[in-house]
Amino acid sequence: MSRLRSILGLVAGVMLVASAGAHSLLGGVALVQELAPFNVAADVLQGVQVGWHFGGACMLAFGVIVTSTFAQRLRGAATPTTPVLVIGLAYLGFAAWAVSQSGFDPFYLVFVVPGLLLVVAAS
């Protein structure tokens, strides 16, 4: 695997870690604020928040896996990239689903960039 692909992988991993923080810390607050005017039942709101923060935790875990994989590869280790490829394909698959389900809202294309970086880096 080329050094450039490992660097792309590290960049994508850092993007995932940063987006996890933004998702949970900023997005979680915005989610609650958007739902407040609708008087959503407390247990429903809690369930939505738990799912939201689980998504952020998964993004963080993916970022750590990706960053660790490519840091090891840059040090010369023959670390497998299959987990990174699976994460990249999941991001691309989610992006395609979210765009189609949202009436083609371009916001969800935000998942395409890290997905493509991961697929290219893991190939």
All heavy atoms as an XYZ file, in Angstrom:
886
protein
N       0.856     -1.177      0.000
C       0.000      0.000      0.000
C       0.896      1.232      0.000
O       1.872      1.302      0.706
C      -0.891      0.001      1.234
C      -1.662      1.279      1.396
S      -2.900      1.216      2.676
C      -3.977     -0.002      2.012
N       0.532      2.182     -0.782
C       1.365      3.374     -0.900
C       1.253      4.257      0.337
O       0.264      4.221      1.080
C       0.952      4.166     -2.141
O      -0.278      4.813     -1.922
N       2.278      5.037      0.511
C       2.301      5.992      1.623
C       1.151      6.995      1.477
O       0.524      7.377      2.471
C       3.662      6.690      1.633
C       3.831      7.667      2.761
C       5.297      8.141      2.833
N       5.471      9.178      3.806
C       5.543      8.994      5.120
N       5.440      7.772      5.617
N       5.698     10.005      5.939
N       0.868      7.412      0.245
C      -0.215      8.365      0.008
C      -1.551      7.807      0.481
O      -2.350      8.511      1.096
C      -0.291      8.740     -1.478
C      -1.433      9.688     -1.859
C      -1.324     11.000     -1.100
C      -1.438      9.927     -3.352
N      -1.809      6.531      0.222
C      -3.065      5.926      0.673
C      -3.144      5.886      2.193
O      -4.201      6.090      2.773
C      -3.239      4.535      0.087
C      -3.612      4.588     -1.378
C      -3.963      3.242     -1.892
N      -4.327      3.347     -3.286
C      -4.550      2.327     -4.066
N      -4.457      1.093     -3.587
N      -4.874      2.501     -5.323
N      -2.022      5.632      2.832
C      -2.012      5.631      4.301
C      -2.276      7.028      4.843
O      -2.984      7.185      5.840
C      -0.679      5.097      4.829
O      -0.556      3.723      4.533
N      -1.740      8.043      4.191
C      -1.990      9.421      4.611
C      -3.462      9.771      4.391
O      -4.098     10.390      5.254
C      -1.043     10.396      3.887
C       0.389     10.161      4.383
C      -1.477     11.847      4.095
C       1.466     10.874      3.591
N      -4.022      9.357      3.245
C      -5.461      9.568      3.005
C      -6.293      8.894      4.093
O      -7.290      9.453      4.569
C      -5.873      9.026      1.640
C      -5.478      9.825      0.413
C      -5.895      9.089     -0.858
C      -6.094     11.205      0.451
N      -5.879      7.701      4.475
C      -6.576      6.981      5.534
C      -6.513      7.715      6.858
O      -7.511      7.796      7.586
N      -5.344      8.261      7.190
C      -5.209      9.043      8.424
C      -6.093     10.285      8.387
O      -6.759     10.608      9.375
C      -3.755      9.462      8.638
C      -2.854      8.456      9.315
C      -1.430      8.987      9.404
C      -3.368      8.102     10.696
N      -6.113     10.961      7.243
C      -6.970     12.148      7.095
C      -8.433     11.761      7.314
O      -9.170     12.434      8.050
C      -6.764     12.806      5.717
C      -7.840     13.843      5.424
C      -5.376     13.427      5.622
N      -8.856     10.673      6.703
C     -10.239     10.214      6.866
C     -10.518      9.844      8.320
O     -11.591     10.155      8.851
C     -10.518      9.028      5.949
N      -9.568      9.192      8.974
C      -9.742      8.822     10.376
C      -9.906     10.040     11.272
O     -10.768     10.069     12.154
N      -9.104     11.066     11.021
C      -9.224     12.309     11.789
C     -10.574     12.962     11.511
O     -11.222     13.492     12.422
C      -8.051     13.259     11.474
C      -8.281     14.648     12.042
C      -6.745     12.672     12.012
N     -11.032     12.911     10.256
C     -12.356     13.447      9.914
C     -13.448     12.726     10.696
O     -14.391     13.362     11.187
C     -12.630     13.298      8.407
C     -11.867     14.246      7.539
S     -12.133     13.919      5.773
C     -13.877     14.299      5.616
N     -13.324     11.403     10.814
C     -14.332     10.639     11.546
C     -14.341     11.010     13.029
O     -15.408     11.174     13.629
C     -14.106      9.141     11.382
C     -14.258      8.573      9.977
C     -14.037      7.067      9.995
C     -15.595      8.904      9.384
N     -13.165     11.143     13.614
C     -13.089     11.505     15.033
C     -13.680     12.902     15.246
O     -14.479     13.109     16.160
C     -11.631     11.431     15.546
C     -11.497     12.046     16.932
C     -11.142      9.980     15.552
N     -13.309     13.845     14.385
C     -13.832     15.212     14.513
C     -15.344     15.244     14.301
O     -16.071     15.934     15.034
C     -13.134     16.134     13.520
N     -15.820     14.501     13.324
C     -17.260     14.508     13.053
C     -18.034     13.827     14.182
O     -19.183     14.188     14.446
C     -17.577     13.860     11.700
O     -17.253     12.491     11.683
N     -17.415     12.885     14.866
C     -18.070     12.250     16.021
C     -18.314     13.275     17.114
O     -19.400     13.340     17.689
C     -17.214     11.105     16.556
N     -17.308     14.100     17.380
C     -17.465     15.140     18.387
C     -18.520     16.145     17.986
O     -19.390     16.507     18.788
N     -18.477     16.592     16.741
C     -19.465     17.553     16.253
C     -20.866     16.951     16.294
O     -21.830     17.612     16.695
C     -19.109     17.999     14.841
N     -20.962     15.696     15.909
C     -22.262     15.020     15.877
C     -22.884     14.973     17.268
O     -24.036     15.369     17.459
C     -22.075     13.602     15.326
C     -23.336     12.821     15.200
N     -23.810     12.020     16.215
C     -24.232     12.724     14.196
C     -24.943     11.462     15.824
N     -25.221     11.870     14.607
N     -22.129     14.494     18.229
C     -22.688     14.324     19.575
C     -22.805     15.633     20.339
O     -23.835     15.903     20.952
C     -21.844     13.333     20.369
O     -22.105     12.029     19.921
N     -21.768     16.446     20.297
C     -21.773     17.656     21.120
C     -22.626     18.764     20.507
O     -23.432     19.383     21.207
C     -20.341     18.152     21.337
C     -19.423     17.158     22.059
C     -18.004     17.697     22.142
C     -19.959     16.823     23.438
N     -22.457     19.036     19.242
C     -23.222     20.109     18.602
C     -24.566     19.612     18.083
O     -25.603     20.236     18.304
C     -22.412     20.721     17.458
C     -21.052     21.311     17.847
C     -20.301     21.778     16.605
C     -21.211     22.432     18.842
N     -24.544     18.505     17.373
C     -25.766     17.977     16.783
C     -26.772     17.514     17.817
O     -27.979     17.673     17.635
N     -26.287     16.961     18.913
C     -27.190     16.504     19.971
C     -27.964     17.654     20.587
O     -29.168     17.560     20.833
N     -27.277     18.764     20.807
C     -27.936     19.955     21.354
C     -28.953     20.504     20.352
O     -30.084     20.829     20.712
C     -26.886     21.034     21.715
C     -27.550     22.352     22.078
C     -25.994     20.545     22.848
N     -28.555     20.588     19.088
C     -29.460     21.100     18.060
C     -30.697     20.206     17.916
O     -31.808     20.707     17.721
C     -28.723     21.210     16.729
N     -30.497     18.912     18.018
C     -31.614     17.970     17.913
C     -32.655     18.238     19.008
O     -33.848     18.336     18.724
C     -31.102     16.530     18.019
C     -32.149     15.426     18.019
C     -32.798     15.316     16.645
C     -31.507     14.105     18.408
N     -32.192     18.391     20.233
C     -33.103     18.647     21.356
C     -33.822     19.983     21.149
O     -35.034     20.095     21.369
C     -32.343     18.626     22.700
C     -33.208     19.114     23.844
C     -31.829     17.219     22.982
N     -33.091     20.997     20.693
C     -33.703     22.308     20.456
C     -34.756     22.251     19.351
O     -35.788     22.912     19.438
C     -32.632     23.335     20.096
C     -31.751     23.692     21.269
C     -30.583     24.568     20.869
O     -30.246     24.720     19.710
N     -29.930     25.154     21.879
N     -34.499     21.466     18.315
C     -35.463     21.345     17.217
C     -36.726     20.604     17.658
O     -37.816     20.883     17.170
C     -34.834     20.606     16.035
C     -33.817     21.425     15.271
C     -34.430     22.598     14.525
O     -35.527     22.441     13.943
O     -33.817     23.677     14.538
N     -36.591     19.652     18.567
C     -37.742     18.868     19.013
C     -38.534     19.546     20.139
O     -39.696     19.220     20.354
C     -37.290     17.474     19.456
C     -36.771     16.569     18.344
C     -36.250     15.260     18.925
C     -37.844     16.307     17.298
N     -37.914     20.488     20.833
C     -38.562     21.133     21.983
C     -39.937     21.732     21.666
O     -40.873     21.540     22.450
C     -37.637     22.187     22.578
N     -40.115     22.440     20.552
C     -41.436     23.042     20.289
C     -42.561     22.021     20.084
O     -43.731     22.378     20.146
C     -41.227     23.837     18.998
C     -39.769     23.986     18.828
C     -39.139     22.839     19.551
N     -42.206     20.773     19.866
C     -43.223     19.756     19.602
C     -43.652     18.991     20.843
O     -44.445     18.057     20.762
C     -42.713     18.779     18.529
C     -42.414     19.465     17.235
C     -41.109     19.749     16.880
C     -43.431     19.854     16.382
C     -40.824     20.403     15.694
C     -43.156     20.509     15.194
C     -41.844     20.784     14.847
N     -43.120     19.376     21.995
C     -43.470     18.719     23.263
C     -43.380     17.195     23.157
O     -44.304     16.476     23.543
C     -44.860     19.157     23.735
C     -44.904     20.634     24.052
O     -43.982     21.162     24.648
N     -45.966     21.302     23.623
N     -42.277     16.734     22.648
C     -42.038     15.292     22.518
C     -41.978     14.689     23.920
O     -41.370     15.262     24.834
C     -40.714     15.043     21.753
C     -40.378     13.566     21.700
C     -40.790     15.637     20.360
N     -42.611     13.549     24.079
C     -42.610     12.868     25.385
C     -41.172     12.613     25.836
O     -40.293     12.319     25.023
C     -43.378     11.551     25.290
N     -40.952     12.731     27.135
C     -39.605     12.616     27.700
C     -38.939     11.294     27.346
O     -37.749     11.259     27.007
C     -39.650     12.796     29.210
N     -39.691     10.182     27.399
C     -39.080      8.886     27.092
C     -38.743      8.772     25.605
O     -37.739      8.146     25.241
C     -39.957      7.729     27.550
C     -41.328      7.709     26.911
O     -41.832      8.779     26.509
O     -41.923      6.613     26.812
N     -39.535      9.371     24.748
C     -39.237      9.361     23.312
C     -37.993     10.208     23.045
O     -37.089      9.795     22.310
C     -40.438      9.869     22.483
C     -40.066     10.022     21.014
C     -41.632      8.938     22.649
N     -37.921     11.380     23.643
C     -36.763     12.255     23.475
C     -35.501     11.569     23.985
O     -34.457     11.620     23.338
C     -36.985     13.580     24.209
C     -35.890     14.625     24.056
C     -35.654     14.975     22.583
C     -36.230     15.868     24.848
N     -35.619     10.891     25.128
C     -34.459     10.180     25.660
C     -34.016      9.074     24.702
O     -32.828      8.898     24.458
C     -34.774      9.580     27.026
C     -33.574      8.867     27.634
C     -33.896      8.243     28.969
O     -35.025      7.798     29.199
N     -32.925      8.196     29.850
N     -34.970      8.350     24.136
C     -34.629      7.301     23.179
C     -33.944      7.847     21.940
O     -32.974      7.264     21.436
N     -34.421      8.974     21.456
C     -33.790      9.611     20.288
C     -32.371     10.052     20.641
O     -31.435      9.841     19.865
C     -34.645     10.803     19.793
C     -33.889     11.630     18.767
C     -35.965     10.308     19.222
N     -32.202     10.643     21.822
C     -30.870     11.088     22.246
C     -29.910      9.914     22.415
O     -28.738     10.002     22.033
C     -30.955     11.871     23.552
C     -31.555     13.240     23.390
C     -31.657     13.952     24.721
O     -32.338     13.485     25.635
N     -30.971     15.074     24.835
N     -30.388      8.830     22.981
C     -29.529      7.652     23.165
C     -29.058      7.138     21.801
O     -27.879      6.865     21.598
C     -30.267      6.553     23.969
C     -29.539      5.227     23.886
C     -30.429      6.988     25.422
N     -29.988      7.015     20.861
C     -29.618      6.579     19.517
C     -28.667      7.547     18.843
O     -27.704      7.149     18.178
N     -28.909      8.833     19.022
C     -28.065      9.872     18.433
C     -26.636      9.760     18.972
O     -25.668      9.779     18.220
C     -28.649     11.247     18.751
C     -27.931     12.358     18.081
C     -26.851     13.048     18.558
C     -28.210     12.903     16.789
N     -26.452     13.986     17.650
C     -27.282     13.922     16.555
C     -29.171     12.625     15.824
C     -27.267     14.672     15.386
C     -29.164     13.381     14.654
C     -28.222     14.377     14.446
N     -26.523      9.641     20.288
C     -25.190      9.561     20.896
C     -24.511      8.218     20.615
O     -23.286      8.154     20.554
C     -25.260      9.860     22.389
C     -25.547     11.307     22.657
N     -24.704     12.326     22.276
C     -26.620     11.903     23.232
C     -25.232     13.488     22.610
N     -26.399     13.252     23.187
N     -25.295      7.169     20.423
C     -24.697      5.896     20.003
C     -24.062      6.066     18.617
O     -22.964      5.565     18.365
C     -25.736      4.773     19.975
C     -25.158      3.457     19.536
C     -24.272      2.757     20.340
C     -25.494      2.911     18.296
C     -23.730      1.541     19.929
C     -24.954      1.707     17.882
C     -24.077      1.020     18.698
N     -24.745      6.783     17.741
C     -24.179      7.075     16.420
C     -22.858      7.819     16.544
O     -21.880      7.500     15.860
N     -22.799      8.801     17.435
C     -21.553      9.534     17.659
C     -20.457      8.642     18.217
O     -19.294      8.744     17.819
N     -20.824      7.753     19.141
C     -19.836      6.816     19.702
C     -19.308      5.875     18.625
O     -18.108      5.562     18.592
C     -20.461      6.026     20.852
N     -20.190      5.423     17.733
C     -19.756      4.556     16.633
C     -18.814      5.298     15.696
O     -17.803      4.742     15.243
C     -20.966      4.036     15.850
S     -21.932      2.838     16.762
N     -19.136      6.555     15.404
C     -18.264      7.352     14.547
C     -16.883      7.495     15.193
O     -15.851      7.401     14.508
C     -18.886      8.725     14.283
C     -20.151      8.660     13.449
S     -21.145     10.166     13.515
C     -20.149     11.292     12.584
N     -16.854      7.714     16.500
C     -15.582      7.815     17.212
C     -14.813      6.494     17.141
O     -13.609      6.475     16.864
C     -15.821      8.219     18.666
C     -14.573      8.308     19.545
C     -13.608      9.359     19.020
C     -14.974      8.610     20.987
N     -15.515      5.388     17.379
C     -14.861      4.072     17.316
C     -14.314      3.808     15.908
O     -13.184      3.332     15.748
C     -15.847      2.974     17.720
N     -15.099      4.134     14.882
C     -14.623      3.962     13.502
C     -13.374      4.803     13.270
O     -12.403      4.347     12.654
C     -15.696      4.370     12.493
C     -16.902      3.474     12.441
C     -18.094      3.951     11.922
C     -16.864      2.168     12.878
C     -19.217      3.146     11.845
C     -17.977      1.346     12.819
C     -19.163      1.839     12.292
N     -13.393      6.041     13.757
C     -12.239      6.921     13.580
C     -10.993      6.384     14.250
O      -9.892      6.458     13.703
N     -11.155      5.817     15.441
C     -10.013      5.242     16.157
C      -9.476      4.020     15.408
O      -8.261      3.851     15.257
C     -10.394      4.900     17.616
C      -9.320      4.077     18.298
C     -10.676      6.175     18.395
N     -10.369      3.178     14.919
C      -9.949      1.996     14.143
C      -9.183      2.428     12.901
O      -8.104      1.900     12.598
C     -11.168      1.132     13.766
C     -11.759      0.459     14.999
C     -10.804      0.095     12.698
C     -13.141     -0.140     14.794
N      -9.726      3.385     12.173
C      -9.105      3.853     10.929
C      -7.755      4.512     11.215
O      -6.745      4.196     10.566
C     -10.051      4.825     10.187
C      -9.335      5.545      9.062
C     -11.277      4.086      9.667
N      -7.724      5.417     12.190
C      -6.483      6.122     12.510
C      -5.405      5.145     12.968
O      -4.249      5.224     12.534
C      -6.750      7.195     13.590
O      -7.770      8.064     13.113
C      -5.511      8.003     13.895
N      -5.788      4.204     13.809
C      -4.841      3.205     14.295
C      -4.303      2.342     13.148
O      -3.101      2.073     13.065
C      -5.527      2.337     15.345
O      -4.707      1.263     15.709
N      -5.205      1.930     12.265
C      -4.796      1.088     11.133
C      -3.747      1.786     10.283
O      -2.696      1.206      9.962
C      -6.020      0.726     10.265
O      -6.931     -0.039     11.047
C      -5.611     -0.053      9.024
N      -4.007      3.026      9.920
C      -3.081      3.702      9.003
C      -1.840      4.231      9.696
O      -0.783      4.326      9.071
C      -3.818      4.770      8.194
C      -4.742      4.141      7.196
C      -6.108      4.170      7.371
C      -4.234      3.452      6.095
C      -6.959      3.546      6.470
C      -5.070      2.829      5.190
C      -6.429      2.874      5.375
N      -1.912      4.521     10.987
C      -0.697      4.878     11.727
C       0.238      3.676     11.770
O       1.452      3.813     11.566
C      -1.056      5.339     13.137
N      -0.324      2.484     11.993
C       0.501      1.273     12.003
C       1.097      1.001     10.625
O       2.265      0.616     10.507
C      -0.339      0.082     12.445
C      -0.728      0.122     13.902
C      -1.656     -1.017     14.272
O      -1.530     -2.118     13.774
N      -2.615     -0.728     15.152
N       0.312      1.221      9.581
C       0.815      0.987      8.223
C       1.933      1.968      7.873
O       2.891      1.601      7.201
C      -0.316      1.051      7.215
C      -1.279     -0.133      7.363
C      -2.291     -0.184      6.255
N      -1.707     -0.683      5.021
C      -1.560     -1.966      4.701
N      -1.939     -2.904      5.542
N      -1.045     -2.312      3.549
N       1.814      3.212      8.341
C       2.882      4.187      8.087
C       4.166      3.805      8.819
O       5.256      4.169      8.378
C       2.443      5.595      8.492
C       1.537      6.304      7.492
C       0.996      7.599      8.083
C       2.274      6.576      6.183
N       4.037      3.059      9.903
C       5.219      2.575     10.635
C       5.779      1.294     10.037
O       6.727      0.721     10.558
C       4.856      2.343     12.098
C       4.601      3.608     12.868
C       4.439      3.320     14.353
N       3.711      4.403     14.985
C       2.456      4.343     15.425
N       1.778      3.212     15.338
N       1.891      5.385     15.965
N       5.135      0.803      8.972
C       5.656     -0.373      8.285
C       4.964     -1.682      8.604
O       5.329     -2.728      8.066
N       3.988     -1.668      9.476
C       3.271     -2.894      9.829
C       2.329     -3.302      8.692
O       1.788     -2.458      7.987
C       2.479     -2.697     11.112
N       2.161     -4.600      8.532
C       1.262     -5.137      7.499
C      -0.139     -5.297      8.091
O      -0.691     -6.391      8.168
C       1.796     -6.458      6.982
N      -0.721     -4.188      8.500
C      -2.042     -4.196      9.139
C      -3.125     -4.344      8.086
O      -3.139     -3.611      7.097
C      -2.239     -2.877      9.919
O      -1.123     -2.694     10.778
C      -3.515     -2.903     10.726
N      -4.054     -5.287      8.263
C      -5.125     -5.463      7.271
C      -6.037     -4.234      7.199
O      -6.295     -3.576      8.207
C      -5.903     -6.681      7.755
C      -5.348     -7.062      9.070
C      -4.151     -6.227      9.363
N      -6.539     -3.963      6.009
C      -7.413     -2.808      5.808
C      -8.869     -3.206      5.579
O      -9.706     -2.343      5.291
C      -6.924     -1.961      4.617
O      -6.886     -2.768      3.456
C      -5.557     -1.361      4.896
N      -9.188     -4.471      5.726
C     -10.572     -4.915      5.522
C     -11.560     -4.171      6.424
O     -12.610     -3.733      5.936
C     -10.687     -6.438      5.724
O      -9.778     -7.086      4.832
C     -12.093     -6.917      5.461
N     -11.265     -3.982      7.720
C     -12.220     -3.217      8.541
C     -12.448     -1.801      8.017
O     -13.563     -1.292      8.043
C     -11.567     -3.191      9.927
C     -10.660     -4.379      9.940
C     -10.158     -4.512      8.526
N     -11.395     -1.176      7.510
C     -11.512      0.174      6.960
C     -12.380      0.161      5.705
O     -13.222      1.044      5.511
C     -10.115      0.762      6.651
C     -10.227      2.085      5.926
C      -9.307      0.905      7.931
N     -12.206     -0.839      4.875
C     -13.022     -0.960      3.665
C     -14.497     -1.131      4.033
O     -15.373     -0.487      3.431
C     -12.546     -2.138      2.811
C     -13.277     -2.359      1.492
C     -13.151     -1.145      0.582
C     -12.737     -3.606      0.812
N     -14.769     -1.934      5.038
C     -16.156     -2.136      5.491
C     -16.748     -0.812      5.993
O     -17.883     -0.461      5.663
C     -16.228     -3.222      6.589
C     -17.599     -3.269      7.238
C     -15.855     -4.584      6.002
N     -15.980     -0.052      6.763
C     -16.454      1.240      7.264
C     -16.717      2.190      6.100
O     -17.748      2.872      6.058
C     -15.444      1.837      8.273
C     -15.364      0.973      9.526
C     -15.820      3.283      8.624
C     -14.175      1.296     10.435
N     -15.803      2.248      5.143
C     -15.976      3.121      3.979
C     -17.207      2.761      3.174
O     -17.983      3.639      2.763
N     -17.419      1.473      2.946
C     -18.602      1.035      2.195
C     -19.883      1.324      2.973
O     -20.906      1.689      2.387
C     -18.494     -0.449      1.847
C     -17.404     -0.792      0.827
C     -17.260     -2.308      0.687
C     -17.678     -0.141     -0.516
N     -19.820      1.193      4.299
C     -20.988      1.517      5.125
C     -21.327      3.001      5.020
O     -22.497      3.377      4.899
C     -20.732      1.127      6.583
N     -20.307      3.846      5.043
C     -20.544      5.284      4.886
C     -21.170      5.586      3.527
O     -22.119      6.370      3.424
C     -19.239      6.066      5.052
C     -19.059      6.636      6.442
C     -18.819      5.812      7.535
C     -19.129      8.003      6.670
C     -18.657      6.324      8.799
C     -18.970      8.531      7.937
C     -18.731      7.693      9.002
O     -18.593      8.207     10.263
N     -20.634      4.981      2.471
C     -21.188      5.227      1.131
C     -22.605      4.683      1.007
O     -23.479      5.339      0.425
C     -20.281      4.605      0.070
C     -18.923      5.289     -0.109
C     -18.069      4.508     -1.106
C     -19.087      6.735     -0.540
N     -22.841      3.498      1.551
C     -24.181      2.921      1.508
C     -25.174      3.771      2.288
O     -26.295      4.016      1.829
N     -24.759      4.243      3.472
C     -25.636      5.100      4.256
C     -25.926      6.394      3.519
O     -27.066      6.869      3.502
C     -25.043      5.400      5.630
C     -25.898      6.341      6.431
C     -27.036      5.888      7.060
C     -25.584      7.692      6.506
C     -27.857      6.756      7.774
C     -26.399      8.563      7.214
C     -27.536      8.093      7.843
N     -24.904      6.972      2.900
C     -25.100      8.223      2.156
C     -26.123      8.031      1.044
O     -27.035      8.852      0.881
C     -23.773      8.709      1.579
N     -25.997      6.948      0.295
C     -26.941      6.684     -0.801
C     -28.360      6.518     -0.254
O     -29.318      7.084     -0.805
C     -26.514      5.442     -1.577
N     -28.498      5.764      0.822
C     -29.821      5.550      1.415
C     -30.391      6.868      1.936
O     -31.554      7.198      1.678
C     -29.731      4.523      2.535
C     -31.019      4.367      3.279
C     -32.095      3.618      2.915
C     -31.376      5.012      4.505
N     -33.099      3.744      3.840
C     -32.689      4.595      4.821
C     -30.719      5.895      5.361
C     -33.344      5.043      5.965
C     -31.379      6.325      6.496
C     -32.674      5.893      6.785
N     -29.592      7.623      2.692
C     -30.076      8.859      3.307
C     -30.473      9.890      2.253
O     -31.501     10.557      2.389
C     -29.017      9.439      4.247
N     -29.674     10.009      1.208
C     -30.008     10.958      0.138
C     -31.322     10.558     -0.519
O     -32.198     11.394     -0.753
C     -28.855     11.062     -0.887
C     -29.293     11.793     -2.144
C     -27.658     11.770     -0.270
N     -31.486      9.278     -0.791
C     -32.718      8.833     -1.462
C     -33.938      8.956     -0.548
O     -35.019      9.321     -0.997
C     -32.573      7.399     -1.970
O     -32.557      6.483     -0.894
N     -33.785      8.697      0.754
C     -34.905      8.761      1.689
C     -35.296     10.180      2.060
O     -36.412     10.415      2.506
C     -34.577      7.975      2.964
C     -34.490      6.497      2.758
C     -35.814      5.915      2.290
O     -36.843      6.069      2.932
N     -35.785      5.262      1.151
N     -34.367     11.108      1.879
C     -34.621     12.495      2.290
C     -35.125     13.364      1.145
O     -35.215     14.573      1.302
C     -33.335     13.106      2.853
O     -32.374     13.233      1.809
N     -35.443     12.744      0.031
C     -35.854     13.554     -1.122
C     -34.659     14.215     -1.779
O     -34.757     15.313     -2.294
N     -33.518     13.555     -1.708
C     -32.271     14.012     -2.312
C     -31.732     15.291     -1.670
O     -31.253     16.189     -2.342
C     -32.407     14.141     -3.839
C     -32.656     12.804     -4.472
C     -33.946     12.351     -4.688
C     -31.607     11.966     -4.798
C     -34.194     11.098     -5.226
C     -31.834     10.712     -5.334
C     -33.128     10.278     -5.549
N     -31.795     15.324     -0.344
C     -31.204     16.427      0.418
C     -29.680     16.302      0.316
O     -29.100     15.302      0.761
C     -31.649     16.335      1.879
C     -31.132     17.477      2.737
O     -30.205     18.194      2.316
O     -31.670     17.651      3.849
N     -29.012     17.300     -0.261
C     -27.561     17.203     -0.460
C     -26.750     17.181      0.836
O     -25.575     16.824      0.817
C     -27.227     18.435     -1.296
C     -28.357     19.369     -1.100
C     -29.562     18.533     -0.791
N     -27.366     17.527      1.969
C     -26.644     17.488      3.245
C     -26.017     16.116      3.473
O     -24.895     16.014      3.968
C     -27.572     17.830      4.415
C     -26.934     17.532      5.746
C     -26.001     18.395      6.286
C     -27.234     16.362      6.436
C     -25.386     18.113      7.499
C     -26.628     16.067      7.647
C     -25.707     16.952      8.182
N     -26.724     15.068      3.120
C     -26.259     13.712      3.415
C     -25.077     13.284      2.565
O     -24.468     12.241      2.821
C     -27.419     12.725      3.325
C     -28.462     13.030      4.369
C     -29.663     13.639      4.030
C     -28.220     12.761      5.704
C     -30.598     13.957      4.997
C     -29.144     13.079      6.681
C     -30.336     13.669      6.321
O     -31.249     13.985      7.280
N     -24.723     14.095      1.599
C     -23.518     13.806      0.825
C     -22.260     13.983      1.680
O     -21.180     13.576      1.283
C     -23.459     14.695     -0.420
C     -24.569     14.444     -1.439
C     -24.491     15.462     -2.577
C     -24.508     13.026     -1.985
N     -22.421     14.554      2.872
C     -21.305     14.722      3.791
C     -20.682     13.363      4.153
O     -19.515     13.290      4.536
C     -21.736     15.511      5.052
C     -22.622     14.685      5.943
C     -20.543     16.017      5.814
N     -21.442     12.283      3.989
C     -20.922     10.952      4.270
C     -20.126     10.374      3.097
O     -19.423      9.386      3.253
C     -22.068     10.001      4.638
C     -22.719     10.355      5.942
C     -23.855     11.155      5.974
C     -22.194      9.917      7.133
C     -24.448     11.499      7.178
C     -22.773     10.256      8.349
C     -23.902     11.054      8.361
N     -20.237     10.992      1.939
C     -19.557     10.483      0.741
C     -18.050     10.710      0.821
O     -17.266      9.818      0.503
C     -20.141     11.113     -0.542
C     -19.308     10.775     -1.764
C     -21.585     10.669     -0.733
N     -17.631     11.892      1.264
C     -16.197     12.216      1.278
C     -15.408     11.249      2.155
O     -14.455     10.618      1.666
C     -15.957     13.685      1.685
C     -14.477     13.973      1.869
C     -16.552     14.619      0.638
N     -15.765     11.072      3.430
C     -14.980     10.101      4.202
C     -15.128      8.681      3.668
O     -14.173      7.906      3.681
C     -15.528     10.218      5.631
C     -16.792     10.979      5.539
C     -16.774     11.742      4.263
N     -16.314      8.341      3.165
C     -16.506      7.001      2.600
C     -15.571      6.747      1.427
O     -14.919      5.700      1.350
N     -15.501      7.712      0.516
C     -14.607      7.548     -0.639
C     -13.142      7.521     -0.215
O     -12.363      6.695     -0.721
C     -14.826      8.685     -1.645
C     -16.080      8.605     -2.488
C     -16.216      9.858     -3.361
C     -16.082      7.352     -3.353
N     -12.763      8.404      0.704
C     -11.383      8.391      1.187
C     -11.024      7.025      1.790
O      -9.932      6.502      1.540
C     -11.159      9.498      2.236
C     -11.056     10.920      1.729
C     -10.975     11.885      2.901
C      -9.852     11.092      0.832
N     -11.941      6.457      2.563
C     -11.670      5.174      3.198
C     -11.567      4.050      2.178
O     -10.688      3.194      2.277
C     -12.751      4.859      4.230
C     -12.758      5.777      5.455
C     -13.984      5.500      6.312
C     -11.487      5.626      6.257
N     -12.465      4.045      1.196
C     -12.423      2.996      0.164
C     -11.129      3.090     -0.639
O     -10.468      2.079     -0.896
C     -13.684      3.064     -0.739
C     -13.525      2.168     -1.956
C     -14.923      2.666      0.067
N     -10.739      4.301     -1.010
C      -9.499      4.467     -1.776
C      -8.299      4.073     -0.919
O      -7.401      3.352     -1.379
C      -9.358      5.927     -2.272
C      -7.964      6.206     -2.796
C     -10.393      6.218     -3.349
N      -8.278      4.519      0.323
C      -7.148      4.211      1.202
C      -7.024      2.720      1.491
O      -5.922      2.186      1.597
C      -7.283      4.979      2.525
N      -8.147      2.033      1.576
C      -8.136      0.600      1.910
C      -7.937     -0.293      0.702
O      -7.667     -1.489      0.857
C      -9.434      0.227      2.611
N      -8.052      0.253     -0.487
C      -7.933     -0.569     -1.714
C      -6.495     -0.937     -1.997
O      -5.590     -0.201     -1.747
C      -8.502      0.195     -2.903
O      -9.866      0.468     -2.685
